[in-house]
Amino acid sequence: MDSTSYCGRKLIGIFEDMNDAIDAASAGYRAIRSMRVEQREKLITSIRELARAEAPIMAALGVAETKMGRVDHKTAKHILVADKTPGTEDIVSAVKTGDCGLTLTEMAPFGVVGSITPSTNPSETVICNSIGMIAAGNGVVFNPHPNAIATSNYAVDLVNRACAAAGGPKVLVASVAKPTLDTANIMYKHSAIRLLVCTGGPGVVKAVLSSGKKAIGAGAGNPPVIVDNTADIAKASKDIIDGCTFDNNLPCIAEKEVFAFADIADELISGMLKNGAYLITREQADALAQIVLVDTKNPKTGIVKKTVNRDCVGRDAAVLLEKIGVKVGPEVRCIICETPFEHLFVQEELMMPILPIVRVNNIDEAIELAVKAEHGNRHTAHMHSKNIDNLTRFARAVETTIFVKNAPSYAGIGFGGEGHTTFTIAGPTGEGITSAKSFTRLRRCVMADNFRII
């Protein structure tokens, strides 16, 4: 795929040199800085409209380029981003008055934001971040994941087309034709970049946090889900499969492993089978693990560890089952299996529609194992229960940024649940569910003694 053009049309805002991309984003920042907030919101409205209209194009591009996910689900994600990413309404000033006068605190832009985006949600993240960062008054330069360049750059072009159509600068957000570690390093060190935002794996998040600049890091997760014996099992079965299989488990919030009370586990599994799951044996699970997880040697330390096979990430359940000689139809959405806690399917974040189920005896065991499986990422966790005490105990113990109760995982980002949407969930740096205000810095203006009317 060409990362600089689409169907013969040259994409706007794509540069061969990262320095040129940063210069263009800097010019865009200067242009937007002189705009009224009302004008900024017009740009965002235009981005929303064009993102909705071209959601199927970006979804198809993403699947074709990355070989991950599902077109229908990616289309839904783009529409979700267009509809529920906060705009300028998220930028709110605060005023304090007292005996000594008045103090005004405003949310100001950083300037130019450098953004690292993933291959799992490439165009969704570009558009979501662009809306929030533009609402905050910033220019943006992207260094997309190398496996999703064309899709990401199409989204960059869309943002620029939408902004220009609404009276904005020709280039407000920029990217590079061939993103690499070198282009990322230029971004990290460039004096014009005042804020770095990374949505990706632990390696790239660590690099951003080591840059010496203000950074927002959205790292990995391994979200567990607990189902106790007070839950609506029929609903829990459907919700868990729906959440786990959304875009073939690519969202970092998706259910990755289940801890089910032993006395309801059979009923839960039966319900999952009615909702598109396929149950494999322990032997088949072990065979599949040898395929979807591969040994990788760290070139610096020489340590060998299991990592996900990129050729399997985000693939359909039928494709994965065929690798162990099982042929099923498209009605099968998820592969389920019973495993012990120590199994690799429980311990590793697969980002595939594979769901291990661990039987537990009580809430104490469930919470203990679920917290361990989450590995301290403090990203996302889920629970199906009608017991308020159990729900509260797990939420307090796991300390995740998102905690979803009695719903599919995607409710946690506003899809079928309340609250705004984001694809940059910053657990490591504490911003949580990012929005426009996350990309601002606070500035204070003080008038002492006067301008208080009481």
Summary of the structure (lengths in Angstrom):
residues: 454
radius of gyration: 23.0
end to end distance: 65.0
largest distance: 79.2
contacts: 1682
relative contact order: 0.15
helix: 43%
strand: 22%
